[in-house]
């Protein structure tokens, strides 16, 4: 996982499936209990990983030392955006949510340009972001149906993008002093604790369906626990702006998953939008598709 492109596509594939898992679970489980369970279980699994890797004493010592950044990330990179996306998917399709989340690079671009001046912002990257956003518009096609609730759901997901952008830039700065696995573990546990009071109020009054439980388990194990490890590794190696470009790929993966598992059609507009998004990712990452060599910093 030392090169940029394999890591980018792996994370996009994982997170692209998360929208499908959320859609399956949110039919029977309210956003707060769903996301509290997601973060607390994933946090417990990551804590077990830390103990195996570092030993019990060092793992707990490192978690205690990094509680402040973990608490901030637990709020802006877990509790707030997780809840917003789940609430949004109560009112819009999973593919619409994935498309709306593609605004993360725009917010990251604006934030990182001010607080991370060492990251070069050239015309090629600006053009790449513009092309990616154009691809998102083509992929989205018509406005989501459902009236004012659909609009509210879409805006909720866009707001989650702003929160993710803040978390991405903050995480990039903090990962220099606190290891990625420690931040991932601490932020998941903190995010779960933040959501827990609301989750207890909104517990389901009936047993969720097997489909909903399966969606939540897949979301927790794959999209959260494993995804967080990949996320913080990429933050350390490549920075928040290049990491945020993963969200341009999410609509494409969501489209493929929808076609495979939900029998959704793949339209010409979707394919054209996906091509524009991939070109935007290539330009925005500051790398060339032709003659690309492994020049990235190694761990």
Secondary structure by P-SEA (a helix, b strand, c coil): ccccaaaaaaaaaaaaaaaaaaaaaaccccaaaaaaaaaaaaaaaaaaaaaaaccaaaaaaaaaaaaaaaaaaaacccaaaaaaaaaaaacccaaaaaaaacaaaaaaaaaaacccccccccaaaaaaaaaaaaaaaaaacccccccaaaaaaaaaaaaaaaaaaaaaaaaaaacccccaaaaaaaaaaaaaaaaaaaaaaccccccccaaaaaaaaaaaccccaaaaaaaaaaaaccccccccccccaaaaaaaaaaaacccccccaaaaaaaaaaaaaaaaaacccccccccccccc
